Every structure is written in C-alpha cells, then in structure tokens.
Amino acid sequence: MRQRAVIGLVVALAGSALLGLVGGLIWSEIAPRAALQEISAGTAEVVNAETRAFIGADGWFCVIAAVAGLLTGVIGYRVGIARRDGQTRIAVTIGLIAGAVAGSFVMLWLGQQIGLGTYQQHLEHAAAGTTFSASLVLGAKSALVFWPLLTSIVIVVAEVGRSREAGDRAAADSPIGGLKRGTSRPRGQHRSRRLGLNRRLGG
C-alpha cells in the first residue's frame, strides 16, 4: 500500500512538471514581447511606452496555467484518485496539488529562459538605436496560483459529486428506502376501493 502511494505521488509530481515544460514552451511562443531600443551598452528603453505586451504576457500565462490546472485536475482525478482508495488516494491528491505548484514554476522558468540569451547579447553588444525584443517576464506573480487553484477546485468538485452519488445509492439500497418504495399502491387498487365504497353507499 505504501509503495503504491509513493508511486502515485511521484507520478503526479513528474506528470505536472512535464506539463509545466510544455506550458513554458507554449508561453514563450505565443506571448507578446515588448520592443526595446538600445540607448547605450547595457541600457535600453521601451519603444512604445503604452505597449500592452507586458499585460498580454501575463494574460497568456494565466490562460495556459488555467488550462493546465483543468487538465491535471480532471485527468489526475479520473486516473489517479477515482480508481484508488486509502493512502493512495491521499498521496495522489497531494502529488497533484504539489505538482501543480511545481508545474507553474517550471513553466515560468522555462518561458523566461527561452530568448533570454539573445536578449542579453543584444543589450550588451548592439549598436545605439538598434531595436530588439525584450525578454519574457511575468509581471503579476499572483498568476502562479492559477494552476494549483484550478486543480484543487476540480478535485474538490469531483469528490463532492462522487460522495453524493454514493449517498444516493446507499439510500436507495437501504431497507428503509425499499420499504418506502413498497408502500406505494397501484392506481388501479385505489380505484377499485373507491368503486366498492360508492356501491355500498348507493346500496
């Protein structure tokens, strides 16, 4: 039992971390980057002060993290939690949530690393007036919460739904539930009694 629990924990963590790498690649590809202009060696400024590139980068991070949270929550629950019991269920749940936190940081790290070397090279060696793209940076660090939050919500909702279904089944299969169903009489029986009573009154 303990071995299964440990395996479930490790698989949940590794799966989320791997998904974080995929998320980082996607984020680095679709997130907008602000245009910079070289002022002097090691100094650059934003070409358009009203650019929405930074907000767009944060927004895309939130979207990707939310989708990843839903995926880890749904797939993780159906494969790793719903089919397990006891310590394994608890271990997989912890692994999914902890893995979601790790996945967020992995996604952030990889997304910011891609293109960072090119940015630093331009910043240090480009001629004055040269324009180049800024490195990808997450401004709103609160976006890191999206992934584990969505994963936790999916797990809780799924567990509540499963508990309700189990309660309904137990109530239906209980002797009291069967007695209640057995006490109902067919409509024809009620009708025959009413007819007999009317005949007696008429006679």
N, C-alpha and C positions, 0 to 999 in steps of 0.2 A: 504493500500500500504506500509506504513512504517513497519507494523508488518510483512508482508511477506519479506520485505527487511532484517529486523533484523533476522528473522528465517533463511533465506538463508545464511546470514553472519555467524551465529553461526554454522549451519550445515556444511558449508565449512571448518570452522576452526576445528571443532571437528573431521570431517572425516579425514582431513590431519594429525591431531595429533594422531589419532588412527592408521593411516597408518605408522606414524613415529615409533610407538611402534613395529609394525610388522617388519619394516625395521631394527630396533635395534636388535631384536631377530635374524633375518637372518644374520646380520653383525657379531654378536658375535659367531654364529655357523660356518660360512664359512671363516672368516678372519683368516689368519695365525698369530700365536703368536711366538715371539722370545723366544728361550730357554735361561734361566739365570742360573748362578751357584752362590751359596751362598759363600761369602767370609768371612763375619762375621755377627753378629747380626745386621740386618738393612741395610746390604750392599751386593749387588750382581752385577755381571757383565755379559755381553752378552757372551755366549759360542762361537759363531761364529761372529766375527766382520764384516764379509761380508754377513751376513744374509739379505735376501730380505723380511723378514717378515713384517717390518715396511712399506715398499713400497707396499707390497701386501695388507696390511690392508687398506691403503689409496685408493688403486685402487678399492677394493671391495666396499668401501664406496661410491666412485664416481659412480660405476655401479648401485648399489642399489638406490642411490639418483636419478640418471637419469631415471631409470625405474619408480620410484615413481612419478617423475615430469611429465612423459608422461601420466601415469595413471590418476593423478589428473587433468591434463590439458584436456585430451580427455573426460573422464567421466564427469568431472565438467562442461565442456562447453556444452556437449550434454544434460545433465540432468538439470543443474542449470542455464545456460546462454541462450542457444539457445531457450528454451521454455519460457523464461521470457522477460519482457520488462521494460523500465523505470528504476526506482530506484532499483528494484530487481536485474536487470542485473548488475548494478554497484556494488551493495552490494555483490553479489555472486563473482564477479570478484575480488574485494578487499579481500574477505574471502579466496578465493583460493590461491591468492598470499601470503597473510599474513600467511595462514595455511601452505603453503609450507615452509616458513621460520621457523615456529614453528615446523613443522614435521622434518626438518633437525636437529634442536637442540634436539628434543625428541629422535630421532634416535641415535644421538651422545651420549646423556646422558645415555640411557639405554644400549647401546652397551658397553660403558666403565664401567658401574656399574656391569654388569654380569661378574663374575670371579674376581672382584676386592678384595672382602673379602678373598678369598683363596690366592690370590697373596700376600696380606699384611700379612696374617698369616704365610706363608712360609718365607717371607722376615724377619719377626721378630723372628721366633722360629725355623727355620730349622737349621740343623747342617751344619757346614762348608763343602763345597764340594757337597752339595745337589743341584740337578738341578730341575728346575720348570719353568713353563711358565710365561711369563711376562703378565701384564695386557694389555688390548686392548686400544690403544691410537691413535687418529687421528693426524698425524703429519702436514699434509697440511690442515690448517683451511680454505683455499680457496675452498675446496671441499663442504663446506656448501652452496655454491652458486648454485650448480648444480640443486638441486630440484626446487627452485623458478625460476631459469632461464629457465629450460625446460618447466615448467608450463606456464610461461609468453609467451614463443615462440609459444606454441601450441594454446593458446588463441588468440594471435595476428593473426597467420596464418589462423585460423578458421574464425575469424571475417572479415578478408580481403576477404577470399573466399565467405563468405556469402554476403558481400557488392557487390561484382562483380556479383553474381547471381541475386541479387535484381535489380542491374542496367540493366543487360541484359533483365530481364523480363519486366522492366518498358519501355525500348526502344522498345521491341517487341510489347507491348500492346499500345504504343502511336499512335495517328492518323498519325503522320509523318511516323512511321515505317510501318503502314498499307498501306499508300499511295505509299511508295516505292515498297512494295510487289505487289500492284495492278497495277503498271505501266508496269510491265513485261508482254510481249505478248507471246503467244504460238508460237512455231516454225512453225506450220502449217500456221498461219496467215501471218507471214513474207514470207513464201514460195509462198503463193497464190498471194501476191502482186508482188513478183518478176516475176512470170509467166505472170501476166497481163501486166506488163511493157514490158516484152520481146515480147509478142504478138503484142502490139502496135508498138513497134519498127520494128518488122518483117513486119507488115501490111503496 
